[in-house]
C-alpha cells in the first residue's frame, strides 16, 4: 500500500531515522540512528527528517548496519507507508 499523500505520518507508526554512511553513492549501507522513534504529538512532516522508514522486517536486535535492499529504502519523496 502506498500512501497517496505521503507528506504526513500517522500517529503511532514506528519509523527509523537513517543516515548515509559515506558520500559514495555506490555504498548502500545506512546507520540506524534511532530505531525507537515513535510519532508523537499531532503529526510530523516527512521534511522534518532526511530519511524516514517504517519498520518492516527489521528486527530491533539486528546489527546497526543494514542495507537499503533489506529494509526497503525510499527517499522522502517516494516514501512507502505500509507493507513492502
RODO-2510 file (C-alpha; in nm, 4 decimals, decimal comma):
residues 84
     n   res          X          Y          Z
     1     x     0,0000     0,0000     0,0000
     2     x     0,1355     0,3386    -0,0990
     3     x     0,0022     0,6440     0,0788
     4     x    -0,1348     0,8784    -0,1869
     5     x    -0,0420     1,1778     0,0313
     6     x     0,2922     1,0779     0,1848
     7     x     0,3668     1,4222     0,3277
     8     x     0,2219     1,3344     0,6692
     9     x     0,2827     1,0425     0,9025
    10     x     0,0160     0,8771     1,1116
    11     x     0,0347     0,8667     1,4907
    12     x     0,1750     0,5521     1,6448
    13     x     0,3646     0,4323     1,3396
    14     x     0,7227     0,3330     1,4073
    15     x     0,9984     0,4693     1,1913
    16     x     1,3733     0,4546     1,1840
    17     x     1,5759     0,7617     1,1044
    18     x     1,8668     0,6790     0,8787
    19     x     2,1800     0,8476     0,7652
    20     x     2,4147     0,7630     0,4791
    21     x     2,7458     0,6207     0,5979
    22     x     2,9522     0,7553     0,3098
    23     x     2,9231     1,0119     0,0328
    24     x     2,9980     0,7279    -0,2097
    25     x     2,6665     0,6632    -0,3847
    26     x     2,7646     0,3042    -0,4579
    27     x     2,7652     0,2323    -0,0845
    28     x     2,4088     0,1424     0,0106
    29     x     2,4761     0,0937     0,3811
    30     x     2,2915     0,3090     0,6292
    31     x     2,3218     0,3641     1,0006
    32     x     2,0096     0,3320     1,2129
    33     x     2,0253     0,6462     1,4243
    34     x     1,7178     0,5783     1,6339
    35     x     1,5148     0,2607     1,5952
    36     x     1,2820     0,3552     1,8768
    37     x     1,1364     0,6682     1,7199
    38     x     0,7612     0,6844     1,7623
    39     x     0,5442     0,9514     1,6083
    40     x     0,4086     1,1639     1,8920
    41     x     0,2146     1,4859     1,9218
    42     x    -0,0143     1,5776     1,6348
    43     x     0,1712     1,4819     1,3170
    44     x     0,5243     1,5181     1,1887
    45     x     0,6076     1,6202     0,8367
    46     x     0,8408     1,3980     0,6373
    47     x     1,0564     1,7051     0,5711
    48     x     1,1455     1,7101     0,9417
    49     x     1,3888     1,4241     0,8743
    50     x     1,6118     1,3469     0,5808
    51     x     1,5015     0,9842     0,5645
    52     x     1,2247     0,8027     0,7462
    53     x     1,1207     0,4415     0,7084
    54     x     0,8521     0,2305     0,8642
    55     x     0,9991    -0,0644     1,0496
    56     x     0,9126    -0,3696     0,8425
    57     x     1,1038    -0,6971     0,8631
    58     x     1,3865    -0,5296     1,0569
    59     x     1,4430    -0,6931     1,3974
    60     x     1,5420    -0,4339     1,6545
    61     x     1,8092    -0,6768     1,7757
    62     x     1,9757    -0,6798     1,4339
    63     x     2,3147    -0,5164     1,3751
    64     x     2,3205    -0,1394     1,3401
    65     x     2,4262    -0,1655     0,9789
    66     x     2,1704    -0,2824     0,7245
    67     x     2,1342    -0,2416     0,3516
    68     x     1,8722    -0,0380     0,1700
    69     x     1,7645    -0,3518    -0,0128
    70     x     1,6980    -0,5364     0,3121
    71     x     1,4702    -0,2714     0,4589
    72     x     1,3128    -0,1195     0,1507
    73     x     1,4821     0,2205     0,1400
    74     x     1,2762     0,5036    -0,0045
    75     x     1,3706     0,8697    -0,0302
    76     x     1,1261     1,1100     0,1296
    77     x     0,9543     1,1949    -0,1979
    78     x     0,8603     0,8310    -0,2567
    79     x     0,8066     0,7105     0,0976
    80     x     0,6134     0,3868     0,1233
    81     x     0,3848     0,3534     0,4234
    82     x     0,2566     0,0006     0,4543
    83     x     0,3704    -0,3463     0,3565
    84     x     0,6704    -0,3846     0,1270
***
